[in-house]
Amino acid sequence: MHQLTTLLLIAVTVCAYLIFRALYLRYSHALINVVLLSSAVVIVMLFIFKIPYQAYVPAKNIMTFMLGPATVALAVPLYVNRHLLAKYGVSIFVSVAAGAVVAIVSAGLVAKILDMPKQIVISILPKGVTIPFAIEISRICGGEPAITIAFVVATGTLGGTIGLPLLTWSGITDPVARGLAMGTVAHGQGTAMAFMEGYEQGAMAGLAMTLAGIMTAAAAPLLVRLFY
């Protein structure tokens, strides 16, 4: 019975994702955020049918486990577009490094201006990178991983929603630049949205997501001293 429930919950989650993905691909509207809307559908269904969160945990664990292979699979489009690395290698490294540093400093400054407690300020600093990186960076710097995760998800959702329209509004149309921007500031969700726009954008976003994580891990313990 429990296995059937787990399979049904996985099916519901995947179906919700596929439905909103199809809607986004058809209408390309900024408000059709695939991750946000599919998550909302799952939450509503759990509430309506009075399914406890603990019953969803096994399904969540299976889908979370698949993030590992999915992340490794990002190497495939990157390999296909390896000529872009040869052509723009220095520019990619510099732009992602700058984006990672700006993301850390801007987050810390806003938190300080709002007079947030020290632990929350530190926890916010790695919000721009994917969760596995962010959790470890938060621990190293003295933050609270649970708070960090909340800000990482919020950042990815916001970036995934408004990132591409904002880039278009700013006149940035180059696929490489668009992909790098999405991967640098909106990590996994930004990369997913970049892939839906184009294979090249997705490859660059995947690269930027990884580079931003590495660079943030190196820079955050040093930059945290700017705030305390």
C-alpha positions, 0 to 999 in steps of 0.5 A: 500500500505504501509503495502504491501511494509513493508511486501515485505521488510521484506520478502526480508530481511529474504530471503537474510538472509536465503540464506546466512545462507544456503551458510555458513552452506554448505561451512563454509567460513569465508567470508560468513558473513551472517549479512554483506552480507544480509545487503548488498543485502538489501542496493543494492535492495533499491538503484536499485529500488530507495526505500527511507530508510524511506520506510524501517523504518517500516520493520526495526522497526518490525524486531528490535522489534523481537530482544527482544523475540529472546534475551529472547529465548537464555535462552532455549539453556542455560537451556538445557546446564545448566550442563555446568554452574555447571561445568564451572561456575567460569571459565566462569565468570572469562574468560568473565570478563577478556575479557570484561576488555581487550576489553575496555582497548585495544579499549581505548589504540588504540584510544588514540594512534591514537590521537582521540578526547576525545568523540570518545575515550569514545564512542569506549570503549563499542564497544564489547557489544550488542547495548542496553548495549553499548548505555547506557554505552556510555551515562553514560561515556559521549560518543556519542551513534551514534558513539558507535553504528557504532563501535559496528556494525563494531566489531560484523561484524569483529568478526562474520567474522573472529572469528571462523576461528581465534579460529580454527587457534589458536587450540581452538576447545572446544565448550564452549571456542569457544562460550564464545569467540564469545559472549564476543567479537562479541556480537549478530553477534558472537552469531549468528555465534556460533549457526550456528556452534553448539547448545552448542557454541550458548548457551555459546555465548548467556551467554557470551554476557549477562555477558559481557554487565553487566560487561562492564556496571560496569567496563567502568565508572571506566576504562574510568579514565585510558584515561582521 
